[in-house]
Amino acid sequence: MNEKVNALVLTYQADLQVAKANLLNYLNNSVGVGEHPDIVGECAKLVDKMEHAKGCLDLLMEMFPPQEPQVEGE
C-alpha cells in the first residue's frame, strides 16, 4: 500500500475512533452535555460519521488491498 493510501486509511480510522469516543461519551454521560439538548440527534450524526468512515475504509481495503512484503530470494 502506498503512503497516500496509508494516510487515507489512518485518517478514516481516526475519524471512526473519534466519532466512537464521542458517541460513547454522549451515551454514558449525557447529563454533562448541556450545550446539546438534542442528544439523540447528535448521536445519530456521530453514527453517520462512523458509517461514512467505515465505508471509506472498506472501499480502500477493497481497491488497494494490503500487500505482503516481498522477501528477497523468494
CHARMM internal coordinates of N, CA and C (Angstrom, degrees):
IC EDIT
DIST 1 N 1 CA 1.4594
DIST 1 CA 1 C 1.5281
ANGL 1 N 1 CA 1 C 107.12
DIST 1 C 2 N 1.3219
ANGL 1 CA 1 C 2 N 115.55
DIHE 1 N 1 CA 1 C 2 N 132.06
DIST 2 N 2 CA 1.4663
ANGL 1 C 2 N 2 CA 116.49
DIHE 1 CA 1 C 2 N 2 CA -177.86
DIST 2 CA 2 C 1.5356
ANGL 2 N 2 CA 2 C 111.26
DIHE 1 C 2 N 2 CA 2 C -79.07
DIST 2 C 3 N 1.3107
ANGL 2 CA 2 C 3 N 115.93
DIHE 2 N 2 CA 2 C 3 N 169.64
DIST 3 N 3 CA 1.4672
ANGL 2 C 3 N 3 CA 121.25
DIHE 2 CA 2 C 3 N 3 CA -173.68
DIST 3 CA 3 C 1.5229
ANGL 3 N 3 CA 3 C 113.19
DIHE 2 C 3 N 3 CA 3 C -62.33
DIST 3 C 4 N 1.3276
ANGL 3 CA 3 C 4 N 117.17
DIHE 3 N 3 CA 3 C 4 N -35.59
DIST 4 N 4 CA 1.4688
ANGL 3 C 4 N 4 CA 119.68
DIHE 3 CA 3 C 4 N 4 CA -179.25
DIST 4 CA 4 C 1.5207
ANGL 4 N 4 CA 4 C 110.98
DIHE 3 C 4 N 4 CA 4 C -68.89
DIST 4 C 5 N 1.3159
ANGL 4 CA 4 C 5 N 116.36
DIHE 4 N 4 CA 4 C 5 N -42.67
DIST 5 N 5 CA 1.4732
ANGL 4 C 5 N 5 CA 119.95
DIHE 4 CA 4 C 5 N 5 CA 177.84
DIST 5 CA 5 C 1.5276
ANGL 5 N 5 CA 5 C 109.30
DIHE 4 C 5 N 5 CA 5 C -65.53
DIST 5 C 6 N 1.3209
ANGL 5 CA 5 C 6 N 116.95
DIHE 5 N 5 CA 5 C 6 N -41.52
DIST 6 N 6 CA 1.4598
ANGL 5 C 6 N 6 CA 120.61
DIHE 5 CA 5 C 6 N 6 CA 177.80
DIST 6 CA 6 C 1.5302
ANGL 6 N 6 CA 6 C 111.10
DIHE 5 C 6 N 6 CA 6 C -60.62
DIST 6 C 7 N 1.3278
ANGL 6 CA 6 C 7 N 116.95
DIHE 6 N 6 CA 6 C 7 N -40.67
DIST 7 N 7 CA 1.4668
ANGL 6 C 7 N 7 CA 120.61
DIHE 6 CA 6 C 7 N 7 CA 177.68
DIST 7 CA 7 C 1.5248
ANGL 7 N 7 CA 7 C 110.85
DIHE 6 C 7 N 7 CA 7 C -62.68
DIST 7 C 8 N 1.3369
ANGL 7 CA 7 C 8 N 117.10
DIHE 7 N 7 CA 7 C 8 N -40.03
DIST 8 N 8 CA 1.4662
ANGL 7 C 8 N 8 CA 120.35
DIHE 7 CA 7 C 8 N 8 CA 176.75
DIST 8 CA 8 C 1.5251
ANGL 8 N 8 CA 8 C 111.32
DIHE 7 C 8 N 8 CA 8 C -63.21
DIST 8 C 9 N 1.3246
ANGL 8 CA 8 C 9 N 115.89
DIHE 8 N 8 CA 8 C 9 N -44.26
DIST 9 N 9 CA 1.4656
ANGL 8 C 9 N 9 CA 120.40
DIHE 8 CA 8 C 9 N 9 CA 178.82
DIST 9 CA 9 C 1.5258
ANGL 9 N 9 CA 9 C 110.01
DIHE 8 C 9 N 9 CA 9 C -58.72
DIST 9 C 10 N 1.3145
ANGL 9 CA 9 C 10 N 116.83
DIHE 9 N 9 CA 9 C 10 N -47.52
DIST 10 N 10 CA 1.4591
ANGL 9 C 10 N 10 CA 120.69
DIHE 9 CA 9 C 10 N 10 CA 179.86
DIST 10 CA 10 C 1.5270
ANGL 10 N 10 CA 10 C 112.02
DIHE 9 C 10 N 10 CA 10 C -62.54
DIST 10 C 11 N 1.3293
ANGL 10 CA 10 C 11 N 116.47
DIHE 10 N 10 CA 10 C 11 N -37.76
DIST 11 N 11 CA 1.4669
ANGL 10 C 11 N 11 CA 120.92
DIHE 10 CA 10 C 11 N 11 CA 178.45
DIST 11 CA 11 C 1.5242
ANGL 11 N 11 CA 11 C 110.67
DIHE 10 C 11 N 11 CA 11 C -62.20
DIST 11 C 12 N 1.3366
ANGL 11 CA 11 C 12 N 116.38
DIHE 11 N 11 CA 11 C 12 N -48.21
DIST 12 N 12 CA 1.4727
ANGL 11 C 12 N 12 CA 119.34
DIHE 11 CA 11 C 12 N 12 CA -178.98
DIST 12 CA 12 C 1.5193
ANGL 12 N 12 CA 12 C 112.09
DIHE 11 C 12 N 12 CA 12 C -70.12
DIST 12 C 13 N 1.3240
ANGL 12 CA 12 C 13 N 118.01
DIHE 12 N 12 CA 12 C 13 N -32.76
DIST 13 N 13 CA 1.4588
ANGL 12 C 13 N 13 CA 120.08
DIHE 12 CA 12 C 13 N 13 CA 175.28
DIST 13 CA 13 C 1.5278
ANGL 13 N 13 CA 13 C 110.19
DIHE 12 C 13 N 13 CA 13 C -64.23
DIST 13 C 14 N 1.3265
ANGL 13 CA 13 C 14 N 116.31
DIHE 13 N 13 CA 13 C 14 N -41.41
DIST 14 N 14 CA 1.4654
ANGL 13 C 14 N 14 CA 120.42
DIHE 13 CA 13 C 14 N 14 CA 177.98
DIST 14 CA 14 C 1.5227
ANGL 14 N 14 CA 14 C 110.98
DIHE 13 C 14 N 14 CA 14 C -65.68
DIST 14 C 15 N 1.3333
ANGL 14 CA 14 C 15 N 117.07
DIHE 14 N 14 CA 14 C 15 N -43.74
DIST 15 N 15 CA 1.4671
ANGL 14 C 15 N 15 CA 120.79
DIHE 14 CA 14 C 15 N 15 CA 177.68
DIST 15 CA 15 C 1.5205
ANGL 15 N 15 CA 15 C 110.89
DIHE 14 C 15 N 15 CA 15 C -57.47
DIST 15 C 16 N 1.3298
ANGL 15 CA 15 C 16 N 115.46
DIHE 15 N 15 CA 15 C 16 N -42.56
DIST 16 N 16 CA 1.4620
ANGL 15 C 16 N 16 CA 120.80
DIHE 15 CA 15 C 16 N 16 CA -179.88
DIST 16 CA 16 C 1.5178
ANGL 16 N 16 CA 16 C 110.87
DIHE 15 C 16 N 16 CA 16 C -63.98
DIST 16 C 17 N 1.3200
ANGL 16 CA 16 C 17 N 117.63
DIHE 16 N 16 CA 16 C 17 N -44.33
DIST 17 N 17 CA 1.4557
ANGL 16 C 17 N 17 CA 121.38
DIHE 16 CA 16 C 17 N 17 CA -178.15
DIST 17 CA 17 C 1.5310
ANGL 17 N 17 CA 17 C 112.38
DIHE 16 C 17 N 17 CA 17 C -68.80
DIST 17 C 18 N 1.3228
ANGL 17 CA 17 C 18 N 117.11
DIHE 17 N 17 CA 17 C 18 N -38.53
DIST 18 N 18 CA 1.4689
ANGL 17 C 18 N 18 CA 120.55
DIHE 17 CA 17 C 18 N 18 CA 178.53
DIST 18 CA 18 C 1.5246
ANGL 18 N 18 CA 18 C 110.18
DIHE 17 C 18 N 18 CA 18 C -64.94
DIST 18 C 19 N 1.3336
ANGL 18 CA 18 C 19 N 116.67
DIHE 18 N 18 CA 18 C 19 N -45.92
DIST 19 N 19 CA 1.4669
ANGL 18 C 19 N 19 CA 120.08
DIHE 18 CA 18 C 19 N 19 CA 179.68
DIST 19 CA 19 C 1.5262
ANGL 19 N 19 CA 19 C 110.25
DIHE 18 C 19 N 19 CA 19 C -63.40
DIST 19 C 20 N 1.3239
ANGL 19 CA 19 C 20 N 116.76
DIHE 19 N 19 CA 19 C 20 N -40.25
DIST 20 N 20 CA 1.4780
ANGL 19 C 20 N 20 CA 120.38
DIHE 19 CA 19 C 20 N 20 CA 179.21
DIST 20 CA 20 C 1.5259
ANGL 20 N 20 CA 20 C 110.60
DIHE 19 C 20 N 20 CA 20 C -63.59
DIST 20 C 21 N 1.3211
ANGL 20 CA 20 C 21 N 117.20
DIHE 20 N 20 CA 20 C 21 N -45.03
DIST 21 N 21 CA 1.4632
ANGL 20 C 21 N 21 CA 120.58
DIHE 20 CA 20 C 21 N 21 CA 179.80
DIST 21 CA 21 C 1.5270
ANGL 21 N 21 CA 21 C 111.01
DIHE 20 C 21 N 21 CA 21 C -61.93
DIST 21 C 22 N 1.3319
ANGL 21 CA 21 C 22 N 116.95
DIHE 21 N 21 CA 21 C 22 N -42.43
DIST 22 N 22 CA 1.4649
ANGL 21 C 22 N 22 CA 120.33
DIHE 21 CA 21 C 22 N 22 CA 178.69
DIST 22 CA 22 C 1.5212
ANGL 22 N 22 CA 22 C 111.30
DIHE 21 C 22 N 22 CA 22 C -67.10
DIST 22 C 23 N 1.3284
ANGL 22 CA 22 C 23 N 116.87
DIHE 22 N 22 CA 22 C 23 N -39.40
DIST 23 N 23 CA 1.4656
ANGL 22 C 23 N 23 CA 119.99
DIHE 22 CA 22 C 23 N 23 CA 178.22
DIST 23 CA 23 C 1.5229
ANGL 23 N 23 CA 23 C 110.08
DIHE 22 C 23 N 23 CA 23 C -63.15
DIST 23 C 24 N 1.3103
ANGL 23 CA 23 C 24 N 117.01
DIHE 23 N 23 CA 23 C 24 N -45.54
DIST 24 N 24 CA 1.4701
ANGL 23 C 24 N 24 CA 119.71
DIHE 23 CA 23 C 24 N 24 CA 178.30
DIST 24 CA 24 C 1.5223
ANGL 24 N 24 CA 24 C 111.13
DIHE 23 C 24 N 24 CA 24 C -61.22
DIST 24 C 25 N 1.3209
ANGL 24 CA 24 C 25 N 117.31
DIHE 24 N 24 CA 24 C 25 N -37.29
DIST 25 N 25 CA 1.4624
ANGL 24 C 25 N 25 CA 120.56
DIHE 24 CA 24 C 25 N 25 CA 177.22
DIST 25 CA 25 C 1.5279
ANGL 25 N 25 CA 25 C 110.73
DIHE 24 C 25 N 25 CA 25 C -62.70
DIST 25 C 26 N 1.3388
ANGL 25 CA 25 C 26 N 116.64
DIHE 25 N 25 CA 25 C 26 N -46.36
DIST 26 N 26 CA 1.4670
ANGL 25 C 26 N 26 CA 119.73
DIHE 25 CA 25 C 26 N 26 CA 177.62
DIST 26 CA 26 C 1.5168
ANGL 26 N 26 CA 26 C 111.51
DIHE 25 C 26 N 26 CA 26 C -60.89
DIST 26 C 27 N 1.3175
ANGL 26 CA 26 C 27 N 116.89
DIHE 26 N 26 CA 26 C 27 N -42.95
DIST 27 N 27 CA 1.4632
ANGL 26 C 27 N 27 CA 120.50
DIHE 26 CA 26 C 27 N 27 CA -176.55
DIST 27 CA 27 C 1.5244
ANGL 27 N 27 CA 27 C 112.54
DIHE 26 C 27 N 27 CA 27 C -70.19
DIST 27 C 28 N 1.3346
ANGL 27 CA 27 C 28 N 116.56
DIHE 27 N 27 CA 27 C 28 N -34.36
DIST 28 N 28 CA 1.4612
ANGL 27 C 28 N 28 CA 119.86
DIHE 27 CA 27 C 28 N 28 CA -175.55
DIST 28 CA 28 C 1.5161
ANGL 28 N 28 CA 28 C 114.18
DIHE 27 C 28 N 28 CA 28 C -97.09
DIST 28 C 29 N 1.3398
ANGL 28 CA 28 C 29 N 117.82
DIHE 28 N 28 CA 28 C 29 N -21.36
DIST 29 N 29 CA 1.4693
ANGL 28 C 29 N 29 CA 121.07
DIHE 28 CA 28 C 29 N 29 CA -174.55
DIST 29 CA 29 C 1.5246
ANGL 29 N 29 CA 29 C 112.03
DIHE 28 C 29 N 29 CA 29 C -135.69
DIST 29 C 30 N 1.3005
ANGL 29 CA 29 C 30 N 117.59
DIHE 29 N 29 CA 29 C 30 N 39.89
DIST 30 N 30 CA 1.4620
ANGL 29 C 30 N 30 CA 119.95
DIHE 29 CA 29 C 30 N 30 CA -173.53
DIST 30 CA 30 C 1.5232
ANGL 30 N 30 CA 30 C 113.48
DIHE 29 C 30 N 30 CA 30 C -63.23
DIST 30 C 31 N 1.3164
ANGL 30 CA 30 C 31 N 118.76
DIHE 30 N 30 CA 30 C 31 N -21.54
DIST 31 N 31 CA 1.4645
ANGL 30 C 31 N 31 CA 121.50
DIHE 30 CA 30 C 31 N 31 CA 178.67
DIST 31 CA 31 C 1.5237
ANGL 31 N 31 CA 31 C 110.45
DIHE 30 C 31 N 31 CA 31 C -64.58
DIST 31 C 32 N 1.3220
ANGL 31 CA 31 C 32 N 117.50
DIHE 31 N 31 CA 31 C 32 N -33.31
DIST 32 N 32 CA 1.4512
ANGL 31 C 32 N 32 CA 121.38
DIHE 31 CA 31 C 32 N 32 CA -176.34
DIST 32 CA 32 C 1.5160
ANGL 32 N 32 CA 32 C 114.53
DIHE 31 C 32 N 32 CA 32 C -85.17
DIST 32 C 33 N 1.3355
ANGL 32 CA 32 C 33 N 117.31
DIHE 32 N 32 CA 32 C 33 N 9.24
DIST 33 N 33 CA 1.4599
ANGL 32 C 33 N 33 CA 120.77
DIHE 32 CA 32 C 33 N 33 CA -177.80
DIST 33 CA 33 C 1.5221
ANGL 33 N 33 CA 33 C 108.29
DIHE 32 C 33 N 33 CA 33 C -112.40
DIST 33 C 34 N 1.3230
ANGL 33 CA 33 C 34 N 115.69
DIHE 33 N 33 CA 33 C 34 N 74.35
DIST 34 N 34 CA 1.4526
ANGL 33 C 34 N 34 CA 120.67
DIHE 33 CA 33 C 34 N 34 CA -174.01
DIST 34 CA 34 C 1.5094
ANGL 34 N 34 CA 34 C 115.02
DIHE 33 C 34 N 34 CA 34 C -73.53
DIST 34 C 35 N 1.3354
ANGL 34 CA 34 C 35 N 118.12
DIHE 34 N 34 CA 34 C 35 N -27.33
DIST 35 N 35 CA 1.4599
ANGL 34 C 35 N 35 CA 119.94
DIHE 34 CA 34 C 35 N 35 CA -176.58
DIST 35 CA 35 C 1.5278
ANGL 35 N 35 CA 35 C 112.30
DIHE 34 C 35 N 35 CA 35 C -78.82
DIST 35 C 36 N 1.3236
ANGL 35 CA 35 C 36 N 118.68
DIHE 35 N 35 CA 35 C 36 N -6.00
DIST 36 N 36 CA 1.4654
ANGL 35 C 36 N 36 CA 121.77
DIHE 35 CA 35 C 36 N 36 CA 179.52
DIST 36 CA 36 C 1.5290
ANGL 36 N 36 CA 36 C 109.82
DIHE 35 C 36 N 36 CA 36 C -122.66
DIST 36 C 37 N 1.3303
ANGL 36 CA 36 C 37 N 117.08
DIHE 36 N 36 CA 36 C 37 N 87.31
DIST 37 N 37 CA 1.4661
ANGL 36 C 37 N 37 CA 118.91
DIHE 36 CA 36 C 37 N 37 CA -178.02
DIST 37 CA 37 C 1.5266
ANGL 37 N 37 CA 37 C 112.91
DIHE 36 C 37 N 37 CA 37 C -69.24
DIST 37 C 38 N 1.3377
ANGL 37 CA 37 C 38 N 118.74
DIHE 37 N 37 CA 37 C 38 N -21.16
DIST 38 N 38 CA 1.4549
ANGL 37 C 38 N 38 CA 121.52
DIHE 37 CA 37 C 38 N 38 CA 179.89
DIST 38 CA 38 C 1.5305
ANGL 38 N 38 CA 38 C 109.18
DIHE 37 C 38 N 38 CA 38 C -99.35
DIST 38 C 39 N 1.3248
ANGL 38 CA 38 C 39 N 115.41
DIHE 38 N 38 CA 38 C 39 N 74.48
DIST 39 N 39 CA 1.4613
ANGL 38 C 39 N 39 CA 121.22
DIHE 38 CA 38 C 39 N 39 CA -176.15
DIST 39 CA 39 C 1.5257
ANGL 39 N 39 CA 39 C 110.95
DIHE 38 C 39 N 39 CA 39 C -60.94
DIST 39 C 40 N 1.3216
ANGL 39 CA 39 C 40 N 118.12
DIHE 39 N 39 CA 39 C 40 N -42.47
DIST 40 N 40 CA 1.4668
ANGL 39 C 40 N 40 CA 121.36
DIHE 39 CA 39 C 40 N 40 CA -178.62
DIST 40 CA 40 C 1.5281
ANGL 40 N 40 CA 40 C 109.91
DIHE 39 C 40 N 40 CA 40 C -63.72
DIST 40 C 41 N 1.3076
ANGL 40 CA 40 C 41 N 117.16
DIHE 40 N 40 CA 40 C 41 N -42.35
DIST 41 N 41 CA 1.4591
ANGL 40 C 41 N 41 CA 120.88
DIHE 40 CA 40 C 41 N 41 CA 177.60
DIST 41 CA 41 C 1.5240
ANGL 41 N 41 CA 41 C 112.06
DIHE 40 C 41 N 41 CA 41 C -62.10
DIST 41 C 42 N 1.3253
ANGL 41 CA 41 C 42 N 116.23
DIHE 41 N 41 CA 41 C 42 N -42.51
DIST 42 N 42 CA 1.4658
ANGL 41 C 42 N 42 CA 120.54
DIHE 41 CA 41 C 42 N 42 CA 177.81
DIST 42 CA 42 C 1.5228
ANGL 42 N 42 CA 42 C 110.80
DIHE 41 C 42 N 42 CA 42 C -65.01
DIST 42 C 43 N 1.3280
ANGL 42 CA 42 C 43 N 117.21
DIHE 42 N 42 CA 42 C 43 N -39.12
DIST 43 N 43 CA 1.4660
ANGL 42 C 43 N 43 CA 120.99
DIHE 42 CA 42 C 43 N 43 CA 177.52
DIST 43 CA 43 C 1.5306
ANGL 43 N 43 CA 43 C 110.16
DIHE 42 C 43 N 43 CA 43 C -63.85
DIST 43 C 44 N 1.3206
ANGL 43 CA 43 C 44 N 117.10
DIHE 43 N 43 CA 43 C 44 N -40.44
DIST 44 N 44 CA 1.4653
ANGL 43 C 44 N 44 CA 120.80
DIHE 43 CA 43 C 44 N 44 CA 178.74
DIST 44 CA 44 C 1.5261
ANGL 44 N 44 CA 44 C 110.66
DIHE 43 C 44 N 44 CA 44 C -62.41
DIST 44 C 45 N 1.3227
ANGL 44 CA 44 C 45 N 117.26
DIHE 44 N 44 CA 44 C 45 N -39.79
DIST 45 N 45 CA 1.4664
ANGL 44 C 45 N 45 CA 120.57
DIHE 44 CA 44 C 45 N 45 CA 177.43
DIST 45 CA 45 C 1.5316
ANGL 45 N 45 CA 45 C 110.79
DIHE 44 C 45 N 45 CA 45 C -62.63
DIST 45 C 46 N 1.3170
ANGL 45 CA 45 C 46 N 116.56
DIHE 45 N 45 CA 45 C 46 N -40.50
DIST 46 N 46 CA 1.4566
ANGL 45 C 46 N 46 CA 120.12
DIHE 45 CA 45 C 46 N 46 CA 179.57
DIST 46 CA 46 C 1.5252
ANGL 46 N 46 CA 46 C 111.29
DIHE 45 C 46 N 46 CA 46 C -67.66
DIST 46 C 47 N 1.3210
ANGL 46 CA 46 C 47 N 117.07
DIHE 46 N 46 CA 46 C 47 N -38.87
DIST 47 N 47 CA 1.4650
ANGL 46 C 47 N 47 CA 120.22
DIHE 46 CA 46 C 47 N 47 CA 176.35
DIST 47 CA 47 C 1.5278
ANGL 47 N 47 CA 47 C 109.80
DIHE 46 C 47 N 47 CA 47 C -62.61
DIST 47 C 48 N 1.3262
ANGL 47 CA 47 C 48 N 116.91
DIHE 47 N 47 CA 47 C 48 N -40.19
DIST 48 N 48 CA 1.4730
ANGL 47 C 48 N 48 CA 120.42
DIHE 47 CA 47 C 48 N 48 CA 176.08
DIST 48 CA 48 C 1.5282
ANGL 48 N 48 CA 48 C 111.07
DIHE 47 C 48 N 48 CA 48 C -60.86
DIST 48 C 49 N 1.3315
ANGL 48 CA 48 C 49 N 116.94
DIHE 48 N 48 CA 48 C 49 N -42.93
DIST 49 N 49 CA 1.4699
ANGL 48 C 49 N 49 CA 120.48
DIHE 48 CA 48 C 49 N 49 CA 178.29
DIST 49 CA 49 C 1.5251
ANGL 49 N 49 CA 49 C 110.61
DIHE 48 C 49 N 49 CA 49 C -62.67
DIST 49 C 50 N 1.3381
ANGL 49 CA 49 C 50 N 116.22
DIHE 49 N 49 CA 49 C 50 N -40.60
DIST 50 N 50 CA 1.4599
ANGL 49 C 50 N 50 CA 120.48
DIHE 49 CA 49 C 50 N 50 CA 179.02
DIST 50 CA 50 C 1.5246
ANGL 50 N 50 CA 50 C 110.83
DIHE 49 C 50 N 50 CA 50 C -65.16
DIST 50 C 51 N 1.3238
ANGL 50 CA 50 C 51 N 116.14
DIHE 50 N 50 CA 50 C 51 N -42.58
DIST 51 N 51 CA 1.4633
ANGL 50 C 51 N 51 CA 120.19
DIHE 50 CA 50 C 51 N 51 CA 178.99
DIST 51 CA 51 C 1.5304
ANGL 51 N 51 CA 51 C 110.56
DIHE 50 C 51 N 51 CA 51 C -61.90
DIST 51 C 52 N 1.3263
ANGL 51 CA 51 C 52 N 116.61
DIHE 51 N 51 CA 51 C 52 N -43.77
DIST 52 N 52 CA 1.4578
ANGL 51 C 52 N 52 CA 120.86
DIHE 51 CA 51 C 52 N 52 CA 179.73
DIST 52 CA 52 C 1.5350
ANGL 52 N 52 CA 52 C 111.05
DIHE 51 C 52 N 52 CA 52 C -61.26
DIST 52 C 53 N 1.3283
ANGL 52 CA 52 C 53 N 116.17
DIHE 52 N 52 CA 52 C 53 N -48.61
DIST 53 N 53 CA 1.4639
ANGL 52 C 53 N 53 CA 120.36
DIHE 52 CA 52 C 53 N 53 CA -178.99
DIST 53 CA 53 C 1.5244
ANGL 53 N 53 CA 53 C 110.84
DIHE 52 C 53 N 53 CA 53 C -62.40
DIST 53 C 54 N 1.3288
ANGL 53 CA 53 C 54 N 116.97
DIHE 53 N 53 CA 53 C 54 N -42.84
DIST 54 N 54 CA 1.4726
ANGL 53 C 54 N 54 CA 120.76
DIHE 53 CA 53 C 54 N 54 CA 179.22
DIST 54 CA 54 C 1.5176
ANGL 54 N 54 CA 54 C 110.96
DIHE 53 C 54 N 54 CA 54 C -63.82
DIST 54 C 55 N 1.3207
ANGL 54 CA 54 C 55 N 117.00
DIHE 54 N 54 CA 54 C 55 N -43.10
DIST 55 N 55 CA 1.4578
ANGL 54 C 55 N 55 CA 120.55
DIHE 54 CA 54 C 55 N 55 CA 177.82
DIST 55 CA 55 C 1.5205
ANGL 55 N 55 CA 55 C 112.18
DIHE 54 C 55 N 55 CA 55 C -61.77
DIST 55 C 56 N 1.3160
ANGL 55 CA 55 C 56 N 116.50
DIHE 55 N 55 CA 55 C 56 N -41.35
DIST 56 N 56 CA 1.4697
ANGL 55 C 56 N 56 CA 120.47
DIHE 55 CA 55 C 56 N 56 CA 178.25
DIST 56 CA 56 C 1.5260
ANGL 56 N 56 CA 56 C 110.75
DIHE 55 C 56 N 56 CA 56 C -65.47
DIST 56 C 57 N 1.3255
ANGL 56 CA 56 C 57 N 117.25
DIHE 56 N 56 CA 56 C 57 N -41.59
DIST 57 N 57 CA 1.4621
ANGL 56 C 57 N 57 CA 120.22
DIHE 56 CA 56 C 57 N 57 CA 177.33
DIST 57 CA 57 C 1.5215
ANGL 57 N 57 CA 57 C 111.34
DIHE 56 C 57 N 57 CA 57 C -62.04
DIST 57 C 58 N 1.3321
ANGL 57 CA 57 C 58 N 116.21
DIHE 57 N 57 CA 57 C 58 N -45.36
DIST 58 N 58 CA 1.4666
ANGL 57 C 58 N 58 CA 120.20
DIHE 57 CA 57 C 58 N 58 CA 179.62
DIST 58 CA 58 C 1.5256
ANGL 58 N 58 CA 58 C 110.82
DIHE 57 C 58 N 58 CA 58 C -60.58
DIST 58 C 59 N 1.3169
ANGL 58 CA 58 C 59 N 116.70
DIHE 58 N 58 CA 58 C 59 N -42.85
DIST 59 N 59 CA 1.4632
ANGL 58 C 59 N 59 CA 120.73
DIHE 58 CA 58 C 59 N 59 CA 179.82
DIST 59 CA 59 C 1.5257
ANGL 59 N 59 CA 59 C 111.17
DIHE 58 C 59 N 59 CA 59 C -64.09
DIST 59 C 60 N 1.3269
ANGL 59 CA 59 C 60 N 116.70
DIHE 59 N 59 CA 59 C 60 N -44.63
DIST 60 N 60 CA 1.4617
ANGL 59 C 60 N 60 CA 119.81
DIHE 59 CA 59 C 60 N 60 CA 178.56
DIST 60 CA 60 C 1.5254
ANGL 60 N 60 CA 60 C 111.45
DIHE 59 C 60 N 60 CA 60 C -61.14
DIST 60 C 61 N 1.3291
ANGL 60 CA 60 C 61 N 117.58
DIHE 60 N 60 CA 60 C 61 N -41.55
DIST 61 N 61 CA 1.4572
ANGL 60 C 61 N 61 CA 120.91
DIHE 60 CA 60 C 61 N 61 CA -179.97
DIST 61 CA 61 C 1.5264
ANGL 61 N 61 CA 61 C 111.35
DIHE 60 C 61 N 61 CA 61 C -66.77
DIST 61 C 62 N 1.3290
ANGL 61 CA 61 C 62 N 115.90
DIHE 61 N 61 CA 61 C 62 N -33.23
DIST 62 N 62 CA 1.4650
ANGL 61 C 62 N 62 CA 120.36
DIHE 61 CA 61 C 62 N 62 CA 177.88
DIST 62 CA 62 C 1.5279
ANGL 62 N 62 CA 62 C 111.00
DIHE 61 C 62 N 62 CA 62 C -71.82
DIST 62 C 63 N 1.3206
ANGL 62 CA 62 C 63 N 115.91
DIHE 62 N 62 CA 62 C 63 N -44.25
DIST 63 N 63 CA 1.4637
ANGL 62 C 63 N 63 CA 120.45
DIHE 62 CA 62 C 63 N 63 CA -175.84
DIST 63 CA 63 C 1.5325
ANGL 63 N 63 CA 63 C 112.61
DIHE 62 C 63 N 63 CA 63 C -78.89
DIST 63 C 64 N 1.3215
ANGL 63 CA 63 C 64 N 116.75
DIHE 63 N 63 CA 63 C 64 N -32.15
DIST 64 N 64 CA 1.4630
ANGL 63 C 64 N 64 CA 122.02
DIHE 63 CA 63 C 64 N 64 CA -177.29
DIST 64 CA 64 C 1.5262
ANGL 64 N 64 CA 64 C 109.40
DIHE 63 C 64 N 64 CA 64 C -132.32
DIST 64 C 65 N 1.3317
ANGL 64 CA 64 C 65 N 117.42
DIHE 64 N 64 CA 64 C 65 N 70.82
DIST 65 N 65 CA 1.4676
ANGL 64 C 65 N 65 CA 118.92
DIHE 64 CA 64 C 65 N 65 CA -177.42
DIST 65 CA 65 C 1.5237
ANGL 65 N 65 CA 65 C 111.32
DIHE 64 C 65 N 65 CA 65 C -62.29
DIST 65 C 66 N 1.3295
ANGL 65 CA 65 C 66 N 116.24
DIHE 65 N 65 CA 65 C 66 N 144.05
DIST 66 N 66 CA 1.4649
ANGL 65 C 66 N 66 CA 119.06
DIHE 65 CA 65 C 66 N 66 CA 177.99
DIST 66 CA 66 C 1.5271
ANGL 66 N 66 CA 66 C 109.48
DIHE 65 C 66 N 66 CA 66 C -60.03
DIST 66 C 67 N 1.2904
ANGL 66 CA 66 C 67 N 116.18
DIHE 66 N 66 CA 66 C 67 N 139.06
DIST 67 N 67 CA 1.4574
ANGL 66 C 67 N 67 CA 120.94
DIHE 66 CA 66 C 67 N 67 CA -179.28
DIST 67 CA 67 C 1.5151
ANGL 67 N 67 CA 67 C 109.93
DIHE 66 C 67 N 67 CA 67 C -105.16
DIST 67 C 68 N 1.3266
ANGL 67 CA 67 C 68 N 114.68
DIHE 67 N 67 CA 67 C 68 N 142.78
DIST 68 N 68 CA 1.4585
ANGL 67 C 68 N 68 CA 120.09
DIHE 67 CA 67 C 68 N 68 CA 176.08
DIST 68 CA 68 C 1.5218
ANGL 68 N 68 CA 68 C 108.56
DIHE 67 C 68 N 68 CA 68 C -67.87
DIST 68 C 69 N 1.3139
ANGL 68 CA 68 C 69 N 118.01
DIHE 68 N 68 CA 68 C 69 N 138.31
DIST 69 N 69 CA 1.4573
ANGL 68 C 69 N 69 CA 119.05
DIHE 68 CA 68 C 69 N 69 CA 176.85
DIST 69 CA 69 C 1.5256
ANGL 69 N 69 CA 69 C 110.65
DIHE 68 C 69 N 69 CA 69 C -63.49
DIST 69 C 70 N 1.2962
ANGL 69 CA 69 C 70 N 116.03
DIHE 69 N 69 CA 69 C 70 N 140.29
DIST 70 N 70 CA 1.4597
ANGL 69 C 70 N 70 CA 121.28
DIHE 69 CA 69 C 70 N 70 CA 179.49
DIST 70 CA 70 C 1.5257
ANGL 70 N 70 CA 70 C 109.21
DIHE 69 C 70 N 70 CA 70 C -80.59
DIST 70 C 71 N 1.3138
ANGL 70 CA 70 C 71 N 115.82
DIHE 70 N 70 CA 70 C 71 N 129.33
DIST 71 N 71 CA 1.4529
ANGL 70 C 71 N 71 CA 121.40
DIHE 70 CA 70 C 71 N 71 CA 177.70
DIST 71 CA 71 C 1.5270
ANGL 71 N 71 CA 71 C 108.08
DIHE 70 C 71 N 71 CA 71 C -100.59
DIST 71 C 72 N 1.3189
ANGL 71 CA 71 C 72 N 116.42
DIHE 71 N 71 CA 71 C 72 N 130.69
DIST 72 N 72 CA 1.4678
ANGL 71 C 72 N 72 CA 119.60
DIHE 71 CA 71 C 72 N 72 CA -178.72
DIST 72 CA 72 C 1.5148
ANGL 72 N 72 CA 72 C 109.66
DIHE 71 C 72 N 72 CA 72 C -63.40
DIST 72 C 73 N 1.3252
ANGL 72 CA 72 C 73 N 115.46
DIHE 72 N 72 CA 72 C 73 N 140.33
DIST 73 N 73 CA 1.4518
ANGL 72 C 73 N 73 CA 121.47
DIHE 72 CA 72 C 73 N 73 CA 178.35
DIST 73 CA 73 C 1.5126
ANGL 73 N 73 CA 73 C 113.48
DIHE 72 C 73 N 73 CA 73 C 95.52
DIST 73 C 74 N 1.3152
ANGL 73 CA 73 C 74 N 118.37
DIHE 73 N 73 CA 73 C 74 N -3.34
DIST 74 N 74 CA 1.4675
ANGL 73 C 74 N 74 CA 120.58
DIHE 73 CA 73 C 74 N 74 CA 178.70
DIST 74 CA 74 C 1.4955
ANGL 74 N 74 CA 74 C 109.98
DIHE 73 C 74 N 74 CA 74 C -96.08
END
COOR INIT
IC SEED 1 N 1 CA 1 C
IC BUILD
